[in-house]
Amino acid sequence: MPNTCMSCGAPAEAGLYYCLDKTQSNWPGKKSTTLNLNFPICAECHAVSASRRGANVVIVIGIIISLLVCGLSAVAANSLSNQNALITIISAGTLFFISAMLFRWFARLINEKGLTPENKRRRRNLLKAGSVKQFKVPGTFDKTGFIDFQFENAPFAASFALLNRGKLL
């Protein structure tokens, strides 16, 4: 790993990490593989990285309420539109999306409460600083595997690729 923060490029603090993870399953969905990788971050980014307990509760409640809204809107649309499946699907999906985004926005407000504008910007940059786009685990017959990362910080991406014999796309 490079010894710089994956988000802002400042020198990384020893023992401070930001976890990137991705889970994918094989085509029948019977086996899933989760990849968890810790990337170095600086003390300033680490200070704004944690999610507050209240925000996590809002996310869980938001998922439950969004599913209920989706179901109720599907029932209402189905009874009002004379069994038109397209209207039912569109209305249920739209209301699910709107309610999920509302709860996500509310959770973000809870996580950013009390942060300065600079720290809000730092937190938002950290949350989108990197991701695992896809990966393939080596198999029984195909012994090659790969991991595709996406980093927003170009110098960090170049250092990471150099240290891991990777390539930049």
C-alpha positions as CSV (number, residue, x, y, z in Angstrom):
1,M,0.0,0.0,0.0
2,P,1.2,3.5,-0.6
3,N,1.9,5.5,2.5
4,T,-0.5,8.3,1.6
5,C,-4.2,8.9,2.3
6,M,-6.3,7.3,-0.4
7,S,-8.7,10.3,-0.2
8,C,-6.6,13.5,0.1
9,G,-3.1,12.3,-0.6
10,A,-1.7,13.5,2.8
11,P,0.8,11.2,4.6
12,A,-1.2,8.3,6.0
13,E,-1.4,7.7,9.8
14,A,-0.2,4.3,11.0
15,G,-3.1,2.1,12.0
16,L,-5.8,4.2,10.4
17,Y,-7.7,2.6,7.5
18,Y,-10.8,2.9,5.4
19,C,-12.4,-0.3,4.3
20,L,-13.6,-0.9,0.8
21,D,-15.7,-4.0,0.3
22,K,-17.7,-5.7,-2.4
23,T,-19.8,-8.9,-2.3
24,Q,-20.7,-10.8,-5.4
25,S,-22.2,-14.2,-6.1
26,N,-21.9,-16.7,-8.8
27,W,-24.6,-16.9,-11.5
28,P,-27.0,-19.3,-9.6
29,G,-26.5,-17.3,-6.5
30,K,-25.5,-20.2,-4.4
31,K,-22.0,-19.0,-3.5
32,S,-21.1,-15.5,-2.6
33,T,-17.6,-14.0,-2.0
34,T,-16.9,-10.9,-0.1
35,L,-13.7,-8.9,-0.5
36,N,-12.7,-6.5,2.3
37,L,-9.7,-4.4,1.9
38,N,-8.2,-1.7,4.2
39,F,-6.7,1.4,2.6
40,P,-4.6,3.9,4.5
41,I,-6.0,7.3,5.4
42,C,-4.8,10.3,7.3
43,A,-5.9,11.4,10.8
44,E,-8.1,14.2,9.4
45,C,-10.0,11.9,7.1
46,H,-10.3,9.2,9.8
47,A,-11.9,11.8,12.1
48,V,-14.8,12.3,9.8
49,S,-15.1,8.7,8.5
50,A,-17.3,7.1,11.1
51,S,-21.1,6.9,10.8
52,R,-23.1,7.8,13.8
53,R,-25.4,5.2,15.4
54,G,-28.5,7.3,14.7
55,A,-27.7,7.4,11.0
56,N,-27.4,3.7,10.9
57,V,-30.8,3.3,12.6
58,V,-32.3,5.8,10.1
59,I,-31.0,3.7,7.2
60,V,-32.5,0.5,8.6
61,I,-35.9,2.2,9.4
62,G,-35.7,3.8,5.9
63,I,-35.3,0.5,4.2
64,I,-38.3,-1.0,6.1
65,I,-40.5,2.0,5.5
66,S,-39.5,2.2,1.8
67,L,-40.5,-1.4,1.3
68,L,-43.8,-0.8,3.0
69,V,-44.4,2.3,0.9
70,C,-43.5,0.3,-2.2
71,G,-46.0,-2.5,-1.3
72,L,-48.8,-0.1,-0.4
73,S,-48.3,2.0,-3.6
74,A,-48.3,-1.2,-5.6
75,V,-51.6,-2.3,-4.1
76,A,-53.2,1.2,-4.5
77,A,-52.0,1.5,-8.1
78,N,-53.2,-2.0,-8.9
79,S,-56.7,-1.3,-7.6
80,L,-56.9,2.2,-9.3
81,S,-55.5,1.3,-12.7
82,N,-57.6,-1.8,-13.5
83,Q,-54.9,-4.4,-13.2
84,N,-52.4,-2.5,-15.3
85,A,-49.1,-4.0,-14.3
86,L,-46.9,-1.3,-15.9
87,I,-48.5,1.5,-13.9
88,T,-48.2,-0.6,-10.7
89,I,-44.5,-1.3,-11.2
90,I,-43.7,2.2,-12.1
91,S,-45.5,3.8,-9.2
92,A,-44.1,1.3,-6.7
93,G,-40.6,1.7,-8.0
94,T,-40.8,5.5,-8.0
95,L,-42.2,5.8,-4.5
96,F,-39.6,3.3,-3.2
97,F,-36.8,5.3,-4.8
98,I,-38.1,8.6,-3.5
99,S,-38.6,7.4,0.1
100,A,-35.2,5.6,0.1
101,M,-33.5,8.8,-1.1
102,L,-35.3,10.8,1.6
103,F,-34.0,8.5,4.4
104,R,-30.5,8.5,2.9
105,W,-30.5,12.3,2.8
106,F,-31.7,12.3,6.5
107,A,-28.9,9.9,7.5
108,R,-26.3,12.1,5.8
109,L,-27.6,15.1,7.8
110,I,-27.2,13.1,11.0
111,N,-23.6,12.0,10.0
112,E,-22.6,15.6,9.1
113,K,-24.2,17.3,12.1
114,G,-21.7,19.5,13.9
115,L,-19.0,19.2,11.1
116,T,-17.5,22.3,9.6
117,P,-18.0,22.8,5.9
118,E,-14.4,21.7,5.3
119,N,-15.0,18.5,7.2
120,K,-18.2,17.9,5.4
121,R,-16.3,18.2,2.1
122,R,-13.6,15.9,3.4
123,R,-16.2,13.2,4.5
124,R,-17.9,13.3,1.1
125,N,-14.6,13.0,-0.7
126,L,-13.6,10.1,1.5
127,L,-16.9,8.2,0.8
128,K,-16.3,8.4,-2.9
129,A,-12.5,8.1,-2.8
130,G,-12.3,4.5,-3.9
131,S,-14.3,1.5,-4.8
132,V,-14.0,-2.1,-5.9
133,K,-15.7,-2.2,-9.3
134,Q,-15.4,-6.0,-9.8
135,F,-13.3,-8.9,-8.9
136,K,-12.8,-12.5,-9.9
137,V,-11.6,-15.2,-7.6
138,P,-9.2,-17.8,-9.1
139,G,-11.1,-21.0,-9.9
140,T,-10.3,-24.6,-10.1
141,F,-9.5,-24.5,-13.8
142,D,-8.9,-20.8,-14.4
143,K,-6.1,-20.0,-12.0
144,T,-6.2,-16.2,-12.8
145,G,-8.1,-13.7,-10.8
146,F,-8.3,-10.0,-10.8
147,I,-9.6,-6.9,-8.9
148,D,-10.7,-3.7,-10.6
149,F,-10.4,-0.7,-8.3
150,Q,-11.5,2.9,-9.0
151,F,-9.7,5.7,-7.1
152,E,-10.5,9.4,-7.3
153,N,-7.0,10.4,-6.2
154,A,-4.8,10.0,-9.3
155,P,-1.4,10.0,-7.5
156,F,-2.7,7.4,-5.0
157,A,-4.0,5.3,-7.9
158,A,-0.6,5.5,-9.7
159,S,1.3,4.5,-6.6
160,F,-1.0,1.7,-5.9
161,A,-0.8,0.3,-9.4
162,L,3.0,0.6,-9.3
163,L,3.3,-1.2,-6.0
164,N,0.9,-4.0,-7.1
165,R,2.0,-4.5,-10.7
166,G,-1.3,-3.2,-11.8
167,K,-2.2,-0.9,-14.7
168,L,-4.2,2.3,-14.9
169,L,-7.1,2.5,-17.2
